C-alpha cells in the first residue's frame, strides 16, 4: 500500500511539472464532474468477550472466558464520483459518494477451568480452544460539502468540508465457549463446553458524520484536469450485539469419550440467560477512515474569468 501511494504521488508530481510548461488561461467553469479511485485503508479493531463463573453440585468452581478480536485484513480499493457547482471563481458546493471497505478477520480464544469438590476427590483442571473466522465491512459515504478552490495557471488546490451520511454493512462469524454440566442415571457428573457460533449477517446501519478533504488539480486543458485528493471521513462509533447460531453441538473436550456430551442443544433459553446476565459484551466499531485517491475531472458550463 505504501508503494502504491508513493507511485501515485510520483505520477502526479511528474504530470504537474510537465503541465507547468504549458500554462492555461484563468477561466473557471461553473461545473466540475470527477471520477476517482484509490486507497482507503479502513482500520477496524475491536474486542468483545464472554465470561462466566458458576458452580453446580460437585463442581465447586467453573470459570469460562472467551476473548474475541475483530480486526481488518486486506483493504479494498475505493471508487467514487463527485459533481460541483461554483457560485464564483473560488466558492462552490460539491456532492459526492464513494465506496470503501475491508476484509475482516476474527480470532477467538477460549479458556475453560473447573474444580471438583473434596467430596469427589477434588482437583483443578483446565482446557483451551480457539476459532478463526472471516468477515467484511463496507461503507458508502454520501457527502455534501462546501468547496474552495485556489488556482495558478497550471495547478489548482481545493479544500472542502461538510456532512456525510454513511451507509455501512458488516458481516462476520466466530465462536465462543459455553460451559455446561450433565448428570447421568448413575448420579455421575460430567462437565464440558460447547463451541457455539456467533455472527453478524449483513448487518446494516446508517450514521451521520462529516468529512474533510484537500486536493491538487493538474490542468491538462481548459476542460480537463488530473486530481489527487486526500479525504478523512469521520463516522461515529457503533455498538453491535452478536447473533447466536442456535442448534445442537458436541462437547469440545470429552464428547468422544462420553456420548452423553454429544448433540447438546443450545437454544433460545440459553440466549435469554446470556442476554440477561450480560456475560457477552457487545462489539464497538469505529468505521472512520482516510482516503487517498487519483482521478480525472471534467469542467463545463459558463466560465468565470479571474479579475
C-alpha positions as CSV (number, residue, x, y, z in Angstrom):
1,X,0.0,0.0,0.0
2,X,2.9,2.4,0.8
3,X,4.4,1.6,-2.6
4,X,1.1,2.3,-4.4
5,X,0.8,5.7,-2.5
6,X,4.3,6.6,-3.5
7,X,3.7,5.7,-7.1
8,X,0.6,7.9,-7.2
9,X,2.4,10.9,-5.7
10,X,5.3,10.4,-8.2
11,X,2.9,10.3,-11.1
12,X,1.1,13.5,-10.1
13,X,4.4,15.3,-9.4
14,X,5.7,14.4,-12.8
15,X,2.5,15.4,-14.5
16,X,2.5,18.7,-12.6
17,X,6.0,19.6,-13.7
18,X,5.0,18.8,-17.3
19,X,1.8,20.9,-17.1
20,X,3.7,23.9,-15.6
21,X,5.4,24.3,-19.0
22,X,2.0,24.9,-20.7
23,X,0.0,27.5,-18.7
24,X,-3.7,27.8,-19.4
25,X,-5.9,31.0,-19.2
26,X,-7.5,31.8,-15.9
27,X,-11.0,30.6,-16.8
28,X,-13.0,28.9,-14.1
29,X,-16.0,26.7,-15.1
30,X,-19.3,26.6,-13.1
31,X,-19.5,22.8,-13.1
32,X,-17.0,20.1,-12.4
33,X,-17.5,16.3,-12.6
34,X,-14.9,13.9,-11.4
35,X,-14.4,10.1,-11.2
36,X,-11.8,8.7,-8.9
37,X,-10.4,5.6,-7.3
38,X,-7.6,4.8,-4.9
39,X,-6.7,3.7,-1.4
40,X,-8.9,3.8,1.6
41,X,-7.4,1.7,4.4
42,X,-10.3,1.1,6.7
43,X,-8.8,0.1,10.1
44,X,-11.2,-2.0,12.1
45,X,-10.0,-3.2,15.5
46,X,-12.5,-4.2,18.3
47,X,-12.6,-6.7,21.1
48,X,-15.6,-8.4,22.8
49,X,-15.6,-11.1,25.4
50,X,-17.8,-13.7,27.1
51,X,-17.1,-14.5,30.8
52,X,-19.0,-16.5,33.4
53,X,-18.3,-18.0,36.8
54,X,-20.6,-20.7,38.2
55,X,-20.8,-23.9,40.3
56,X,-23.2,-26.9,40.4
57,X,-23.4,-29.9,42.8
58,X,-19.9,-31.4,42.9
59,X,-18.4,-28.7,40.7
60,X,-17.1,-26.1,43.2
61,X,-16.0,-23.7,40.6
62,X,-16.3,-23.4,36.8
63,X,-14.7,-20.4,35.1
64,X,-15.0,-19.7,31.4
65,X,-13.8,-16.8,29.3
66,X,-13.7,-16.2,25.5
67,X,-11.9,-13.2,24.1
68,X,-13.0,-12.3,20.6
69,X,-10.9,-9.9,18.4
70,X,-12.3,-8.4,15.2
71,X,-9.7,-6.7,13.0
72,X,-9.3,-5.5,9.4
73,X,-7.3,-7.5,6.9
74,X,-6.9,-6.5,3.3
75,X,-8.5,-3.2,2.4
76,X,-10.4,-2.9,-0.8
77,X,-9.8,-0.2,-3.4
78,X,-12.2,2.6,-3.2
79,X,-14.0,4.3,-6.0
80,X,-16.4,7.2,-6.3
81,X,-17.7,10.3,-8.2
82,X,-18.4,13.9,-7.4
83,X,-20.1,16.9,-9.0
84,X,-19.5,20.5,-8.1
85,X,-21.3,23.8,-8.7
86,X,-19.5,27.1,-8.3
87,X,-21.1,30.4,-7.4
88,X,-17.9,32.3,-8.5
89,X,-14.3,31.6,-9.3
90,X,-13.5,30.4,-5.8
91,X,-16.5,29.2,-3.8
92,X,-19.0,26.4,-4.5
93,X,-20.7,23.2,-3.3
94,X,-19.9,19.6,-4.0
95,X,-22.0,16.4,-3.8
96,X,-20.1,13.1,-3.8
97,X,-20.3,9.5,-2.9
98,X,-17.7,6.7,-2.8
99,X,-17.4,3.1,-1.7
100,X,-14.7,1.7,0.6
101,X,-14.3,-1.3,2.8
102,X,-12.0,-4.1,4.1
103,X,-12.0,-7.8,4.6
104,X,-12.2,-8.8,8.3
105,X,-10.5,-11.5,10.5
106,X,-11.9,-12.8,13.7
107,X,-9.9,-14.6,16.4
108,X,-11.5,-16.2,19.4
109,X,-9.5,-17.7,22.4
110,X,-11.4,-19.8,24.9
111,X,-10.1,-20.7,28.4
112,X,-12.1,-23.2,30.5
113,X,-11.2,-24.1,34.1
114,X,-13.0,-26.1,36.7
115,X,-12.6,-27.6,40.2
116,X,-14.2,-30.6,41.8
117,X,-15.2,-30.5,45.4
118,X,-13.4,-32.6,48.0
119,X,-16.4,-35.0,48.3
120,X,-15.5,-36.5,44.9
121,X,-11.7,-36.3,45.2
122,X,-11.1,-32.6,44.4
123,X,-8.8,-31.4,41.7
124,X,-8.3,-28.4,39.4
125,X,-8.5,-28.8,35.6
126,X,-8.4,-26.6,32.5
127,X,-8.7,-26.8,28.8
128,X,-8.4,-24.2,25.9
129,X,-9.8,-23.9,22.4
130,X,-10.0,-21.3,19.7
131,X,-11.7,-20.3,16.5
132,X,-10.7,-18.2,13.4
133,X,-13.3,-16.6,11.2
134,X,-13.8,-14.1,8.4
135,X,-16.0,-11.2,7.5
136,X,-16.2,-8.0,5.6
137,X,-17.0,-4.3,6.2
138,X,-18.3,-2.0,3.5
139,X,-19.2,1.7,3.7
140,X,-20.8,4.2,1.3
141,X,-20.4,7.8,2.4
142,X,-22.7,10.3,0.6
143,X,-21.4,13.9,1.2
144,X,-22.5,17.5,0.6
145,X,-19.6,19.9,1.0
146,X,-18.6,23.5,0.9
147,X,-15.7,23.8,-1.6
148,X,-13.0,26.4,-2.0
149,X,-10.5,26.4,-4.9
150,X,-7.3,28.4,-5.4
151,X,-5.7,28.4,-8.8
152,X,-2.4,29.1,-10.6
153,X,-2.2,28.8,-14.3
154,X,-1.5,25.0,-14.3
155,X,-2.1,23.9,-10.8
156,X,-5.3,24.3,-8.7
157,X,-5.7,23.5,-5.0
158,X,-9.0,22.9,-3.3
159,X,-10.4,22.4,0.2
160,X,-13.7,21.0,1.2
161,X,-15.7,20.0,4.2
162,X,-19.2,19.1,5.1
163,X,-21.6,16.4,6.5
164,X,-21.7,12.8,5.3
165,X,-24.3,10.1,5.6
166,X,-22.7,6.7,5.9
167,X,-24.4,3.5,4.7
168,X,-22.5,0.7,6.5
169,X,-22.6,-3.0,6.2
170,X,-20.9,-5.7,8.3
171,X,-20.7,-9.5,8.1
172,X,-18.6,-11.6,10.4
173,X,-18.5,-15.0,12.1
174,X,-16.7,-16.6,15.0
175,X,-17.4,-18.7,18.1
176,X,-17.3,-18.8,21.9
177,X,-17.2,-21.4,24.6
178,X,-20.3,-22.1,26.6
179,X,-19.8,-24.4,29.6
180,X,-22.4,-27.0,30.8
181,X,-22.7,-30.0,33.1
182,X,-24.7,-33.2,33.0
183,X,-25.5,-35.9,35.5
184,X,-26.3,-39.4,34.2
185,X,-28.6,-42.1,35.7
186,X,-25.9,-43.3,38.0
187,X,-25.5,-39.9,39.5
188,X,-22.1,-39.3,37.9
189,X,-21.5,-35.7,37.0
190,X,-19.7,-34.5,33.8
191,X,-18.5,-31.1,32.7
192,X,-17.7,-29.8,29.2
193,X,-18.2,-26.8,26.9
194,X,-19.9,-26.1,23.6
195,X,-18.3,-24.2,20.8
196,X,-21.3,-22.0,19.9
197,X,-21.3,-19.9,16.7
198,X,-21.7,-16.2,16.7
199,X,-22.2,-14.0,13.7
200,X,-23.3,-10.8,12.0
201,X,-25.3,-11.5,8.8
202,X,-25.3,-8.4,6.5
203,X,-25.9,-6.1,9.4
204,X,-26.5,-2.6,8.0
205,X,-26.9,0.8,9.6
206,X,-26.7,4.5,8.7
207,X,-24.9,7.2,10.5
208,X,-24.4,10.9,10.2
209,X,-20.8,12.2,10.3
210,X,-18.6,14.6,8.4
211,X,-15.6,14.8,6.1
212,X,-12.6,17.0,5.4
213,X,-10.6,17.0,2.1
214,X,-7.8,18.7,0.3
215,X,-6.9,18.2,-3.4
216,X,-4.5,19.1,-6.1
217,X,-5.6,19.5,-9.7
218,X,-3.1,19.4,-12.6
219,X,-4.7,21.1,-15.6
220,X,-4.5,19.1,-18.8
221,X,-6.6,21.5,-20.8
222,X,-9.3,24.1,-20.2
223,X,-11.9,21.4,-19.6
224,X,-9.8,18.5,-18.1
225,X,-7.6,18.0,-15.2
226,X,-5.9,15.2,-13.2
227,X,-6.8,15.3,-9.5
228,X,-5.1,13.9,-6.4
229,X,-7.1,14.2,-3.2
230,X,-6.8,13.1,0.4
231,X,-10.0,13.0,2.5
232,X,-10.8,12.0,6.0
233,X,-14.2,10.5,6.8
234,X,-15.4,10.6,10.4
235,X,-18.2,8.1,11.1
236,X,-19.4,7.8,14.7
237,X,-18.6,4.5,16.5
238,X,-21.3,1.8,16.5
239,X,-22.2,-0.8,19.2
240,X,-23.5,-4.1,17.9
241,X,-24.8,-7.2,19.6
242,X,-23.8,-10.6,18.3
243,X,-26.4,-13.1,16.8
244,X,-26.2,-16.6,18.2
245,X,-26.2,-19.7,16.0
246,X,-28.8,-22.0,17.6
247,X,-28.6,-25.8,17.2
248,X,-27.0,-28.8,18.8
249,X,-23.3,-29.1,19.5
250,X,-20.9,-31.8,20.7
251,X,-18.8,-31.1,23.8
252,X,-15.4,-29.7,22.8
253,X,-13.2,-31.8,25.1
254,X,-14.9,-35.0,26.2
255,X,-17.7,-35.9,23.9
256,X,-15.6,-38.6,22.1
257,X,-15.2,-40.3,25.5
258,X,-18.7,-39.8,26.9
259,X,-21.6,-40.0,24.4
260,X,-23.8,-38.2,27.0
261,X,-21.9,-35.0,26.0
262,X,-22.9,-35.3,22.3
263,X,-25.7,-33.4,20.5
264,X,-26.3,-30.9,23.3
265,X,-28.9,-28.2,22.4
266,X,-28.1,-24.5,22.5
267,X,-31.5,-22.8,22.2
268,X,-33.4,-19.6,22.9
269,X,-33.4,-20.1,26.7
270,X,-29.6,-20.1,26.7
271,X,-29.6,-16.9,24.6
272,X,-32.0,-15.3,27.1
273,X,-29.8,-16.2,30.0
274,X,-26.7,-14.7,28.3
275,X,-28.6,-11.5,27.4
276,X,-30.0,-11.0,30.9
277,X,-26.7,-11.8,32.7
278,X,-24.6,-9.6,30.4
279,X,-21.9,-12.2,30.2
280,X,-21.3,-11.5,26.5
281,X,-20.2,-7.9,25.8
282,X,-21.2,-6.0,22.7
283,X,-18.8,-5.1,19.8
284,X,-17.9,-1.5,19.4
285,X,-16.6,-0.5,15.9
286,X,-15.1,2.8,14.8
287,X,-15.5,3.0,11.0
288,X,-13.7,6.3,10.3
289,X,-11.1,6.2,7.6
290,X,-8.7,8.2,5.5
291,X,-9.0,8.1,1.7
292,X,-6.2,8.9,-0.9
293,X,-7.4,8.8,-4.5
294,X,-6.5,9.7,-8.0
295,X,-9.0,10.7,-10.7
296,X,-9.9,12.8,-13.6
297,X,-12.1,15.9,-13.6
298,X,-14.2,17.4,-16.4
299,X,-15.1,21.1,-16.3
300,X,-18.0,22.5,-18.1
301,X,-20.6,25.4,-18.2
302,X,-20.3,29.1,-18.5
303,X,-16.9,30.3,-17.1
304,X,-15.7,32.8,-14.6
305,X,-12.6,35.0,-15.5
306,X,-10.2,35.9,-12.8
307,X,-10.1,39.7,-12.3
